[in-house]
Amino acid sequence: MLDRVEAALEKIRPFLIADGGNVKVLEITDDLIVKLELEGACGTCPMSPMTMKAGVEEALKRDVPEIKGVEAINVAEV
């Protein structure tokens, strides 16, 4: 499953990198929650909650439909 998650993330990484950020998989839990760390500008950007929901989570669920959710350990407070 990790390989599929990484492959899905590779599709959106160019967009994150273009904005000075990136994302790293920390864990996939037994209940199929993907825990991510936002890196670089993504970790402090006030738009990171929207990026997580509309970008990262949607891309992962589209390519790996078994995933129940996506959590970032360091999403900026809005």
N, CA, C and O atoms as a GROMACS GRO file, in nm:
protein
  312
    1MET      N    1   0.082  -0.119   0.000
    1MET     CA    2   0.000   0.000   0.000
    1MET      C    3   0.087   0.126   0.000
    1MET      O    4   0.053   0.225  -0.065
    2LEU      N    5   0.199   0.124   0.071
    2LEU     CA    6   0.288   0.239   0.075
    2LEU      C    7   0.334   0.278  -0.066
    2LEU      O    8   0.341   0.397  -0.098
    3ASP      N    9   0.364   0.179  -0.149
    3ASP     CA   10   0.408   0.208  -0.286
    3ASP      C   11   0.298   0.280  -0.364
    3ASP      O   12   0.327   0.371  -0.442
    4ARG      N   13   0.174   0.241  -0.344
    4ARG     CA   14   0.062   0.305  -0.415
    4ARG      C   15   0.039   0.447  -0.365
    4ARG      O   16   0.010   0.538  -0.443
    5VAL      N   17   0.053   0.467  -0.234
    5VAL     CA   18   0.039   0.601  -0.177
    5VAL      C   19   0.150   0.691  -0.231
    5VAL      O   20   0.124   0.805  -0.270
    6GLU      N   21   0.273   0.641  -0.231
    6GLU     CA   22   0.385   0.720  -0.283
    6GLU      C   23   0.366   0.753  -0.431
    6GLU      O   24   0.397   0.864  -0.475
    7ALA      N   25   0.315   0.659  -0.508
    7ALA     CA   26   0.291   0.683  -0.651
    7ALA      C   27   0.185   0.793  -0.669
    7ALA      O   28   0.199   0.878  -0.758
    8ALA      N   29   0.081   0.791  -0.587
    8ALA     CA   30  -0.021   0.896  -0.594
    8ALA      C   31   0.037   1.031  -0.556
    8ALA      O   32   0.005   1.133  -0.619
    9LEU      N   33   0.121   1.033  -0.454
    9LEU     CA   34   0.183   1.159  -0.412
    9LEU      C   35   0.277   1.214  -0.518
    9LEU      O   36   0.290   1.336  -0.533
   10GLU      N   37   0.343   1.126  -0.592
   10GLU     CA   38   0.435   1.171  -0.697
   10GLU      C   39   0.362   1.254  -0.803
   10GLU      O   40   0.423   1.338  -0.868
   11LYS      N   41   0.233   1.229  -0.821
   11LYS     CA   42   0.156   1.304  -0.920
   11LYS      C   43   0.133   1.449  -0.877
   11LYS      O   44   0.122   1.537  -0.962
   12ILE      N   45   0.127   1.474  -0.746
   12ILE     CA   46   0.100   1.610  -0.699
   12ILE      C   47   0.223   1.679  -0.642
   12ILE      O   48   0.221   1.800  -0.620
   13ARG      N   49   0.330   1.604  -0.620
   13ARG     CA   50   0.452   1.665  -0.565
   13ARG      C   51   0.505   1.781  -0.648
   13ARG      O   52   0.549   1.880  -0.589
   14PRO      N   53   0.503   1.775  -0.781
   14PRO     CA   54   0.554   1.889  -0.858
   14PRO      C   55   0.484   2.021  -0.822
   14PRO      O   56   0.547   2.126  -0.823
   15PHE      N   57   0.355   2.015  -0.792
   15PHE     CA   58   0.280   2.135  -0.756
   15PHE      C   59   0.322   2.185  -0.618
   15PHE      O   60   0.336   2.306  -0.596
   16LEU      N   61   0.341   2.092  -0.524
   16LEU     CA   62   0.385   2.130  -0.390
   16LEU      C   63   0.526   2.189  -0.394
   16LEU      O   64   0.554   2.290  -0.330
   17ILE      N   65   0.613   2.124  -0.469
   17ILE     CA   66   0.752   2.168  -0.480
   17ILE      C   67   0.759   2.306  -0.545
   17ILE      O   68   0.840   2.390  -0.506
   18ALA      N   69   0.674   2.330  -0.644
   18ALA     CA   70   0.672   2.460  -0.711
   18ALA      C   71   0.639   2.573  -0.614
   18ALA      O   72   0.680   2.688  -0.634
   19ASP      N   73   0.565   2.540  -0.509
   19ASP     CA   74   0.530   2.640  -0.407
   19ASP      C   75   0.624   2.635  -0.287
   19ASP      O   76   0.597   2.698  -0.184
   20GLY      N   77   0.734   2.563  -0.299
   20GLY     CA   78   0.834   2.560  -0.192
   20GLY      C   79   0.808   2.457  -0.084
   20GLY      O   80   0.865   2.467   0.024
   21GLY      N   81   0.725   2.360  -0.111
   21GLY     CA   82   0.692   2.260  -0.011
   21GLY      C   83   0.708   2.118  -0.062
   21GLY      O   84   0.759   2.094  -0.171
   22ASN      N   85   0.662   2.026   0.020
   22ASN     CA   86   0.661   1.884  -0.015
   22ASN      C   87   0.580   1.812   0.091
   22ASN      O   88   0.530   1.874   0.185
   23VAL      N   89   0.568   1.682   0.077
   23VAL     CA   90   0.495   1.601   0.173
   23VAL      C   91   0.568   1.469   0.190
   23VAL      O   92   0.624   1.414   0.095
   24LYS      N   93   0.568   1.418   0.314
   24LYS     CA   94   0.636   1.292   0.344
   24LYS      C   95   0.539   1.201   0.419
   24LYS      O   96   0.471   1.245   0.512
   25VAL      N   97   0.532   1.074   0.378
   25VAL     CA   98   0.448   0.976   0.447
   25VAL      C   99   0.519   0.934   0.575
   25VAL      O  100   0.633   0.889   0.572
   26LEU      N  101   0.449   0.949   0.688
   26LEU     CA  102   0.503   0.906   0.816
   26LEU      C  103   0.454   0.768   0.853
   26LEU      O  104   0.528   0.687   0.910
   27GLU      N  105   0.327   0.741   0.821
   27GLU     CA  106   0.266   0.615   0.866
   27GLU      C  107   0.137   0.590   0.791
   27GLU      O  108   0.068   0.684   0.752
   28ILE      N  109   0.106   0.464   0.770
   28ILE     CA  110  -0.028   0.422   0.728
   28ILE      C  111  -0.078   0.333   0.839
   28ILE      O  112  -0.024   0.224   0.862
   29THR      N  113  -0.181   0.377   0.908
   29THR     CA  114  -0.229   0.305   1.025
   29THR      C  115  -0.305   0.179   0.985
   29THR      O  116  -0.339   0.160   0.868
   30ASP      N  117  -0.331   0.094   1.084
   30ASP     CA  118  -0.406  -0.029   1.059
   30ASP      C  119  -0.548  -0.001   1.009
   30ASP      O  120  -0.607  -0.081   0.937
   31ASP      N  121  -0.603   0.116   1.049
   31ASP     CA  122  -0.738   0.151   1.002
   31ASP      C  123  -0.733   0.238   0.876
   31ASP      O  124  -0.829   0.309   0.844
   32LEU      N  125  -0.620   0.232   0.804
   32LEU     CA  126  -0.602   0.293   0.672
   32LEU      C  127  -0.612   0.446   0.672
   32LEU      O  128  -0.671   0.505   0.582
   33ILE      N  129  -0.554   0.507   0.774
   33ILE     CA  130  -0.536   0.651   0.778
   33ILE      C  131  -0.391   0.679   0.741
   33ILE      O  132  -0.299   0.622   0.800
   34VAL      N  133  -0.371   0.766   0.643
   34VAL     CA  134  -0.236   0.803   0.602
   34VAL      C  135  -0.195   0.927   0.681
   34VAL      O  136  -0.263   1.030   0.675
   35LYS      N  137  -0.085   0.916   0.754
   35LYS     CA  138  -0.034   1.030   0.832
   35LYS      C  139   0.085   1.088   0.757
   35LYS      O  140   0.181   1.018   0.723
   36LEU      N  141   0.077   1.218   0.732
   36LEU     CA  142   0.176   1.289   0.651
   36LEU      C  143   0.241   1.400   0.730
   36LEU      O  144   0.185   1.452   0.828
   37GLU      N  145   0.360   1.436   0.686
   37GLU     CA  146   0.424   1.556   0.735
   37GLU      C  147   0.441   1.651   0.618
   37GLU      O  148   0.499   1.616   0.515
   38LEU      N  149   0.389   1.772   0.635
   38LEU     CA  150   0.408   1.874   0.533
   38LEU      C  151   0.543   1.938   0.555
   38LEU      O  152   0.577   1.975   0.667
   39GLU      N  153   0.620   1.951   0.448
   39GLU     CA  154   0.756   2.002   0.459
   39GLU      C  155   0.770   2.136   0.390
   39GLU      O  156   0.688   2.172   0.304
   40GLY      N  157   0.873   2.210   0.428
   40GLY     CA  158   0.901   2.338   0.365
   40GLY      C  159   0.788   2.436   0.386
   40GLY      O  160   0.730   2.443   0.495
   41ALA      N  161   0.755   2.510   0.282
   41ALA     CA  162   0.651   2.612   0.290
   41ALA      C  163   0.514   2.552   0.323
   41ALA      O  164   0.430   2.620   0.380
   42CYS      N  165   0.492   2.426   0.287
   42CYS     CA  166   0.362   2.364   0.314
   42CYS      C  167   0.335   2.349   0.464
   42CYS      O  168   0.219   2.348   0.506
   43GLY      N  169   0.440   2.337   0.542
   43GLY     CA  170   0.422   2.321   0.686
   43GLY      C  171   0.377   2.447   0.757
   43GLY      O  172   0.323   2.439   0.868
   44THR      N  173   0.398   2.563   0.697
   44THR     CA  174   0.363   2.689   0.762
   44THR      C  175   0.262   2.772   0.684
   44THR      O  176   0.220   2.878   0.731
   45CYS      N  177   0.224   2.728   0.569
   45CYS     CA  178   0.133   2.804   0.483
   45CYS      C  179  -0.008   2.806   0.542
   45CYS      O  180  -0.059   2.701   0.583
   46PRO      N  181  -0.072   2.923   0.546
   46PRO     CA  182  -0.209   2.929   0.596
   46PRO      C  183  -0.309   2.855   0.506
   46PRO      O  184  -0.422   2.828   0.548
   47MET      N  185  -0.270   2.824   0.384
   47MET     CA  186  -0.357   2.749   0.293
   47MET      C  187  -0.339   2.597   0.306
   47MET      O  188  -0.406   2.522   0.235
   48SER      N  189  -0.250   2.553   0.393
   48SER     CA  190  -0.221   2.410   0.401
   48SER      C  191  -0.343   2.323   0.437
   48SER      O  192  -0.351   2.211   0.387
   49PRO      N  193  -0.437   2.368   0.521
   49PRO     CA  194  -0.556   2.283   0.542
   49PRO      C  195  -0.634   2.259   0.413
   49PRO      O  196  -0.683   2.149   0.390
   50MET      N  197  -0.645   2.362   0.329
   50MET     CA  198  -0.715   2.346   0.201
   50MET      C  199  -0.634   2.255   0.108
   50MET      O  200  -0.691   2.172   0.037
   51THR      N  201  -0.503   2.273   0.107
   51THR     CA  202  -0.417   2.187   0.025
   51THR      C  203  -0.434   2.042   0.066
   51THR      O  204  -0.441   1.953  -0.020
   52MET      N  205  -0.442   2.016   0.196
   52MET     CA  206  -0.458   1.879   0.244
   52MET      C  207  -0.590   1.819   0.196
   52MET      O  208  -0.591   1.708   0.143
   53LYS      N  209  -0.700   1.892   0.214
   53LYS     CA  210  -0.832   1.838   0.179
   53LYS      C  211  -0.852   1.829   0.028
   53LYS      O  212  -0.884   1.723  -0.025
   54ALA      N  213  -0.832   1.941  -0.040
   54ALA     CA  214  -0.866   1.949  -0.182
   54ALA      C  215  -0.759   1.889  -0.272
   54ALA      O  216  -0.788   1.849  -0.385
   55GLY      N  217  -0.637   1.884  -0.224
   55GLY     CA  218  -0.528   1.835  -0.308
   55GLY      C  219  -0.481   1.696  -0.269
   55GLY      O  220  -0.505   1.599  -0.340
   56VAL      N  221  -0.414   1.690  -0.158
   56VAL     CA  222  -0.349   1.565  -0.118
   56VAL      C  223  -0.449   1.454  -0.088
   56VAL      O  224  -0.437   1.344  -0.142
   57GLU      N  225  -0.548   1.482  -0.004
   57GLU     CA  226  -0.644   1.378   0.034
   57GLU      C  227  -0.723   1.328  -0.087
   57GLU      O  228  -0.741   1.208  -0.104
   58GLU      N  229  -0.769   1.420  -0.171
   58GLU     CA  230  -0.844   1.379  -0.289
   58GLU      C  231  -0.760   1.294  -0.384
   58GLU      O  232  -0.809   1.194  -0.437
   59ALA      N  233  -0.635   1.333  -0.404
   59ALA     CA  234  -0.547   1.256  -0.493
   59ALA      C  235  -0.523   1.116  -0.438
   59ALA      O  236  -0.524   1.018  -0.512
   60LEU      N  237  -0.500   1.107  -0.307
   60LEU     CA  238  -0.476   0.975  -0.248
   60LEU      C  239  -0.599   0.887  -0.254
   60LEU      O  240  -0.590   0.769  -0.290
   61LYS      N  241  -0.715   0.942  -0.219
   61LYS     CA  242  -0.838   0.861  -0.222
   61LYS      C  243  -0.876   0.820  -0.363
   61LYS      O  244  -0.934   0.713  -0.383
   62ARG      N  245  -0.844   0.903  -0.461
   62ARG     CA  246  -0.874   0.869  -0.600
   62ARG      C  247  -0.788   0.750  -0.645
   62ARG      O  248  -0.838   0.658  -0.709
   63ASP      N  249  -0.660   0.754  -0.611
   63ASP     CA  250  -0.568   0.650  -0.658
   63ASP      C  251  -0.560   0.529  -0.567
   63ASP      O  252  -0.524   0.420  -0.611
   64VAL      N  253  -0.593   0.547  -0.440
   64VAL     CA  254  -0.590   0.437  -0.342
   64VAL      C  255  -0.723   0.443  -0.265
   64VAL      O  256  -0.726   0.491  -0.151
   65PRO      N  257  -0.832   0.394  -0.324
   65PRO     CA  258  -0.965   0.413  -0.266
   65PRO      C  259  -0.986   0.346  -0.130
   65PRO      O  260  -1.081   0.378  -0.059
   66GLU      N  261  -0.899   0.254  -0.092
   66GLU     CA  262  -0.912   0.188   0.038
   66GLU      C  263  -0.883   0.284   0.154
   66GLU      O  264  -0.925   0.259   0.267
   67ILE      N  265  -0.813   0.391   0.126
   67ILE     CA  266  -0.775   0.485   0.231
   67ILE      C  267  -0.900   0.549   0.290
   67ILE      O  268  -0.989   0.595   0.218
   68LYS      N  269  -0.905   0.551   0.422
   68LYS     CA  270  -1.020   0.608   0.493
   68LYS      C  271  -1.002   0.756   0.523
   68LYS      O  272  -1.100   0.828   0.538
   69GLY      N  273  -0.878   0.802   0.532
   69GLY     CA  274  -0.854   0.943   0.564
   69GLY      C  275  -0.708   0.977   0.554
   69GLY      O  276  -0.621   0.890   0.543
   70VAL      N  277  -0.682   1.107   0.558
   70VAL     CA  278  -0.545   1.159   0.551
   70VAL      C  279  -0.532   1.264   0.660
   70VAL      O  280  -0.618   1.351   0.674
   71GLU      N  281  -0.425   1.254   0.738
   71GLU     CA  282  -0.399   1.351   0.843
   71GLU      C  283  -0.258   1.404   0.828
   71GLU      O  284  -0.165   1.330   0.797
   72ALA      N  285  -0.244   1.533   0.850
   72ALA     CA  286  -0.111   1.594   0.853
   72ALA      C  287  -0.080   1.626   0.998
   72ALA      O  288  -0.164   1.680   1.070
   73ILE      N  289   0.041   1.594   1.040
   73ILE     CA  290   0.076   1.617   1.180
   73ILE      C  291   0.112   1.762   1.207
   73ILE      O  292   0.121   1.802   1.323
   74ASN      N  293   0.132   1.841   1.102
   74ASN     CA  294   0.179   1.978   1.123
   74ASN      C  295   0.109   2.080   1.034
   74ASN      O  296   0.173   2.170   0.980
   75VAL      N  297  -0.022   2.066   1.017
   75VAL     CA  298  -0.097   2.163   0.937
   75VAL      C  299  -0.103   2.294   1.014
   75VAL      O  300  -0.130   2.295   1.134
   76ALA      N  301  -0.079   2.404   0.946
   76ALA     CA  302  -0.082   2.537   1.009
   76ALA      C  303  -0.221   2.568   1.062
   76ALA      O  304  -0.322   2.528   1.003
   77GLU      N  305  -0.225   2.640   1.173
   77GLU     CA  306  -0.354   2.686   1.227
   77GLU      C  307  -0.408   2.796   1.138
   77GLU      O  308  -0.333   2.881   1.090
   78VAL      N  309  -0.539   2.792   1.115
   78VAL     CA  310  -0.600   2.892   1.029
   78VAL      C  311  -0.648   3.010   1.113
   78VAL      O  312  -0.704   3.106   1.059
   0.00000   0.00000   0.00000
